[in-house]
């Protein structure tokens, strides 16, 4: 059984409103939308706090692994609170962990992870994490 991480295990939070289009025929947020929540939460942090330039920066993060465990259904029109933390920082890779919470709840509805490998934008070869990025990631390292 996967250990559910409570709200206080996460270092940064982002409010993410669900959309009408997120619900599926069963009346809850479709599993694929959870990955969109993960991407939005992590990339918002990277852009706003780590200074990652997604359009013109020398490095980009490529997702090489991802996973999710679902514990409770979410549905439109709920607002999701996405908690983010860094589980591992390597030379060129980072493992993020994300918890999705109903607004105000302490137990996650879902939690997941993904791994970014940072590469040179042109060559797509792995590169070391830029200092500003590494510093921001260390601030939310669990």
N, C-alpha and C positions, 0 to 999 in steps of 0.2 A: 504494500500500500504506500502510495506517495504521501510524504509528510506535507500537510498544508502549512504554509508560512503565513503567520498573522501580519496584519498591517505594519506593525513596528519593525518587521524584518526588512522593509524597503526604505530606500533613502530619498527618493524623489517621487512626486505624484503629479499626475496630469488628469484633469477632468476630460472625459470623452463622451459626448452625448451619443446615444444610439440613434440610428435613423430608421425611418419606416422601412426602407429597402433592406435593412439588416435582418429583419424577421423573415423566417422561412414559412413554409406551408404549415408547420407544426406550431407556429405562434411564438417561437423564441428566436433569439439571434442565432443565425446559421454559424456552424463551426468555422467556416472560412473567414468570417468577419473578425474572429478573435485574433487572427494573425495580423489583420489590419490594425487592430488596437495595439498589438505589440509593436509593430513598425512605427506607428505614430508616436507612441510614448517614448521609445528609444531615440528615434530620429529627432523629435522635438528637443530632447535633452542635448543631443549631439550638436544641433544647430545653435540652440539658444545659450547653452552653458559651456560647450566644448569648442565653439568656434569653427565647427566643421563646415566647409564651403562645398555644398553638394553640387553646385553648378560648375565651378571653376577651380576647385582645390586640386592640389597635386596628388592627393590620395583619396581613395573611395573604399568603403567597407562593403565587401561581398558576403552575403549570407551563405554559409556552407553547411549549417545544421540548424534544425528547429524542431520544437516539440511542444505539446500542450496537454495538460490534464484538466478535464472538466469535472467540476464538483456540483454546480447548480446552474440552472438555466437563467440567462439574462434575456430581457425582452424590451422592445420599444414600448414606451418612451423613457426608459431608465437612463440615468447618467452613470457611467462607469468611472471609477477612480482607478487609474492604472498606476501601480507602484513599480518602480524600477530600481534595480541594484545590479552591481557588477559582481559576478561570482569568481571570475578569473581574468587576469591580465597577463598575456604572454608577450612575446617580442613583437609579433605582428597580428595577434588575434585577441579577441575579447569575448567572454561569455557573459551575456546579459540574462538576468532572470526578471520576469514580469509577473506581478499578481494583479488580477482583475477583480475589483471589489464593487459590490453595490454601494452606492453612495452612503457613507456613514457606517458601513458594516466592517467588522474586524476580521471575518473569515472570508477567504477568497472564493469567488464563483469559479475561477479558473486560475491556473498558473502555468507559465511556460518559460521557455528559454530559446535563445538563438545565439549562434556564434558568428561574429563578423571576422573575416580575415581582411586586413587592410592591405591594399595593393596600389601600385603606381597606376594612375589613371590611364596612361598611354600603353604601357607594356603589359599591364594586368599581372605583374609579378609582385609577390609579397614584399612589403617594406616595413621597417620599424615604425612603431607608433610615434607620430610627432609629439614633441614635448607638451604642447598645450592640450592636446587630446589626452595624453597619458595623465596629466595632472588632474583634469576634470574627471576622468574615470576613477582615479585613486580616491577622489572625494566621495564616491558612492560605492566603493568596494566594500563588500560585506565581510 
